[in-house]
Amino acid sequence: MSASQSLTHPRCQFNLPDERFDWLCSVYKPTNKIPAFLTCIDIAGLTAGASTGAGLGNAFLSHVRAVDGIFQVVRAFDDAEVIHVEGDVDPIRDMEIIHTELKLKDIEWVEKHYETIKKSFRGTGTANLADKAKKEEIDITGKVLAWLKDEGRDVRKGDWNNKEASRLLPIKSRLPPLSYCIQPAIDVINTLQLLTAKPVTYLINLSETDYIRKKNKWLPKIKAWIDANNPGDLLIPFSVALEERLLQLGVDDEVPARKEELAKIGTTSALGKITTAGYASLHLIRYFTTGPTEVRAWTIRKGTKAPQAAGVIHSDFENKFVCGEIMTYGDLKEHGSEVAVKAAGKYRQQGKPYEMQDGDIAFWKHG
């Protein structure tokens, strides 16, 4: 799908800008080039009352529940021709509405689940594993409910951390922000699929003029709101109007007309930064496979071991894993070739315990 098509399409993929990938392609000159990408789904904006089903609230929230992370687009520009559903432009109010509706839906969801598991629990009176696991689930669910209801905070901001247990985290965790949760907590919270557990990046939609001059009356207030309610969440200013205009000139910044316009107005597109931020918020990294036929970036969760990383290519690579021949991107660029990397002793065989690092270049051996 082209970038221009993505403007009106509810689901699209954005390639991740990566100088490492570009350099590898320039070295290997492959027939096929497949970069890492981020899939984005356009979900209609929530309005007040969505958590109780007002309008199409339930449908919209179910769509939010199905994604791994959230780009929250916040309007911070005035335009009489673009009508606001609330009647006027007030990004703080809009952020409060979404913050409240997601939290209320989570409270409703967790309350029902909490009552259900408490009623269904029939302990045997013995210290068996099943009873212990169910008691832990009830305890953790109760703590999550208290955090949402009494503290009024998003689940992703809860202090569920235990770094000593981080290596126990399942590779396919659906909850990247809580990557250091203790094992029972991560399992319970993942099962709940809570809306406020998902990582959020705030995209502040400015007028083209404000974006170019890097000034907007709402930005300080928005930053203050984020710091007060969800400290640590990322804020990225951008301009849909500018991005649309740039797309008419070309998709790539190296297209002459687009490059000339960017130089003229003295700014850059924000799409690369947005895509990279969304990818990072999911705690994803990538490794590369290289050769004259194909250079490809493979997306894995941070902390993934070698067999599971190989398995994203094909299940046989994981099930019949022997070893991985690994070199780092940095070593390859420094020494210039695989032969030189081997001569420098930097080309290593890694077994099942090896934890993949961002930018590794891998060749897998399997039975």
SULGI-V597766 format. One record per residue. N is the residue number from 1. RES is the residue in three letters. PSI is psi in degrees with one decimal (NA if undefined). Layout:
n->{N N}
res->{RES RES}
psi->{PSI PSI}
This chain:
n->{1 2 3 4 5 6 7 8 9 10 11 12 13 14 15 16 17 18 19 20 21 22 23 24 25 26 27 28 29 30 31 32 33 34 35 36 37 38 39 40 41 42 43 44 45 46 47 48 49 50 51 52 53 54 55 56 57 58 59 60 61 62 63 64 65 66 67 68 69 70 71 72 73 74 75 76 77 78 79 80 81 82 83 84 85 86 87 88 89 90 91 92 93 94 95 96 97 98 99 100 101 102 103 104 105 106 107 108 109 110 111 112 113 114 115 116 117 118 119 120 121 122 123 124 125 126 127 128 129 130 131 132 133 134 135 136 137 138 139 140 141 142 143 144 145 146 147 148 149 150 151 152 153 154 155 156 157 158 159 160 161 162 163 164 165 166 167 168 169 170 171 172 173 174 175 176 177 178 179 180 181 182 183 184 185 186 187 188 189 190 191 192 193 194 195 196 197 198 199 200 201 202 203 204 205 206 207 208 209 210 211 212 213 214 215 216 217 218 219 220 221 222 223 224 225 226 227 228 229 230 231 232 233 234 235 236 237 238 239 240 241 242 243 244 245 246 247 248 249 250 251 252 253 254 255 256 257 258 259 260 261 262 263 264 265 266 267 268 269 270 271 272 273 274 275 276 277 278 279 280 281 282 283 284 285 286 287 288 289 290 291 292 293 294 295 296 297 298 299 300 301 302 303 304 305 306 307 308 309 310 311 312 313 314 315 316 317 318 319 320 321 322 323 324 325 326 327 328 329 330 331 332 333 334 335 336 337 338 339 340 341 342 343 344 345 346 347 348 349 350 351 352 353 354 355 356 357 358 359 360 361 362 363 364 365 366 367}
res->{MET SER ALA SER GLN SER LEU THR HIS PRO ARG CYS GLN PHE ASN LEU PRO ASP GLU ARG PHE ASP TRP LEU CYS SER VAL TYR LYS PRO THR ASN LYS ILE PRO ALA PHE LEU THR CYS ILE ASP ILE ALA GLY LEU THR ALA GLY ALA SER THR GLY ALA GLY LEU GLY ASN ALA PHE LEU SER HIS VAL ARG ALA VAL ASP GLY ILE PHE GLN VAL VAL ARG ALA PHE ASP ASP ALA GLU VAL ILE HIS VAL GLU GLY ASP VAL ASP PRO ILE ARG ASP MET GLU ILE ILE HIS THR GLU LEU LYS LEU LYS ASP ILE GLU TRP VAL GLU LYS HIS TYR GLU THR ILE LYS LYS SER PHE ARG GLY THR GLY THR ALA ASN LEU ALA ASP LYS ALA LYS LYS GLU GLU ILE ASP ILE THR GLY LYS VAL LEU ALA TRP LEU LYS ASP GLU GLY ARG ASP VAL ARG LYS GLY ASP TRP ASN ASN LYS GLU ALA SER ARG LEU LEU PRO ILE LYS SER ARG LEU PRO PRO LEU SER TYR CYS ILE GLN PRO ALA ILE ASP VAL ILE ASN THR LEU GLN LEU LEU THR ALA LYS PRO VAL THR TYR LEU ILE ASN LEU SER GLU THR ASP TYR ILE ARG LYS LYS ASN LYS TRP LEU PRO LYS ILE LYS ALA TRP ILE ASP ALA ASN ASN PRO GLY ASP LEU LEU ILE PRO PHE SER VAL ALA LEU GLU GLU ARG LEU LEU GLN LEU GLY VAL ASP ASP GLU VAL PRO ALA ARG LYS GLU GLU LEU ALA LYS ILE GLY THR THR SER ALA LEU GLY LYS ILE THR THR ALA GLY TYR ALA SER LEU HIS LEU ILE ARG TYR PHE THR THR GLY PRO THR GLU VAL ARG ALA TRP THR ILE ARG LYS GLY THR LYS ALA PRO GLN ALA ALA GLY VAL ILE HIS SER ASP PHE GLU ASN LYS PHE VAL CYS GLY GLU ILE MET THR TYR GLY ASP LEU LYS GLU HIS GLY SER GLU VAL ALA VAL LYS ALA ALA GLY LYS TYR ARG GLN GLN GLY LYS PRO TYR GLU MET GLN ASP GLY ASP ILE ALA PHE TRP LYS HIS GLY}
psi->{135.8 162.6 -35.5 -36.9 -34.0 -21.1 -30.8 9.5 134.5 -16.2 127.4 165.0 135.7 123.9 141.9 126.0 131.7 108.7 -30.1 -45.3 -44.5 -41.3 -42.2 -39.7 -36.5 -28.7 -48.2 -20.8 57.3 159.5 -41.8 137.1 116.6 100.3 170.5 154.6 163.9 126.5 126.1 140.5 126.7 113.9 132.2 148.6 144.8 147.5 165.7 133.8 0.1 -35.7 -22.3 5.5 6.1 138.4 -129.1 30.4 -46.7 -40.0 -44.5 -43.0 -32.6 -32.5 -39.6 -39.1 -26.6 -10.7 168.2 -27.6 167.6 128.5 112.1 108.4 123.2 121.6 128.5 36.4 152.3 134.1 111.8 -23.7 -11.8 99.7 136.4 136.7 -27.7 -1.8 -25.6 168.9 119.3 88.3 -32.8 -44.6 -44.3 -41.7 -38.2 -40.9 -50.3 -44.3 -45.8 -45.0 -41.1 -42.0 -43.2 -38.7 -39.2 -41.9 -46.3 -44.6 -47.5 -38.5 -46.3 -44.8 -40.7 -46.1 -38.5 -47.6 -29.9 -42.1 -33.6 -12.9 121.1 86.6 147.8 -9.8 -2.0 161.3 52.4 163.3 -36.6 -44.3 -41.1 -43.5 -40.6 -39.7 -39.6 -41.2 -44.2 -44.1 -46.7 -42.0 -39.8 -38.9 -39.0 -43.3 -42.9 -38.3 -42.2 -45.7 -46.9 -42.0 -23.8 29.8 157.1 146.8 -36.2 -14.0 5.5 151.8 73.3 11.3 142.8 94.0 -26.2 -24.6 4.0 -32.9 -8.3 -6.3 129.4 142.8 -39.6 32.8 136.3 6.3 71.9 -39.4 -26.1 46.1 -6.6 23.1 151.5 152.6 -50.2 -39.2 -45.5 -38.2 -45.0 -47.6 -37.8 -40.2 -34.8 -22.4 53.7 142.1 -39.6 2.3 -12.6 141.2 142.4 132.5 124.9 119.8 112.5 109.2 109.0 166.0 159.5 -40.7 -47.1 -38.4 -43.7 -40.4 -3.5 39.5 138.6 135.6 -23.9 -22.4 -47.4 -37.5 -39.2 -44.5 -41.9 -39.4 -44.8 -44.8 -33.5 -34.6 -38.8 65.2 137.4 -19.4 145.1 141.0 127.1 113.2 142.3 176.1 113.0 -40.2 -44.1 -43.7 -39.1 -41.7 -39.7 -35.8 -28.2 -22.0 -18.4 154.4 -37.4 141.6 -15.1 -6.4 126.6 -48.9 -41.4 -43.6 -41.2 -41.7 -41.9 -40.0 -37.5 -43.1 -8.4 41.8 -175.7 161.2 146.8 -3.2 -40.6 -44.1 -40.7 -47.7 -45.1 -40.3 -41.5 -41.1 -47.7 -34.7 -22.0 4.9 44.7 148.7 176.5 148.7 167.6 145.8 140.4 155.9 173.1 -21.8 -41.2 137.8 126.3 141.0 130.1 127.8 131.2 163.6 142.3 133.0 -0.2 135.5 162.3 -47.5 -40.9 -33.4 -40.9 -32.2 -18.2 -19.4 -49.6 141.6 -30.9 -32.7 -33.2 -46.9 -31.7 31.5 132.5 -57.8 171.7 137.5 114.6 134.9 154.2 154.6 -41.6 -41.3 -40.5 -42.7 -37.6 -42.8 -19.2 -21.4 161.8 -39.1 -43.9 -34.9 -43.0 -42.2 -30.1 -0.3 22.9 3.3 112.4 147.3 130.5 138.8 -164.6 -33.5 -11.0 130.6 121.5 144.3 147.5 126.5 1.3 147.3 123.0 144.2 119.9 141.6 131.9 161.8 NA}
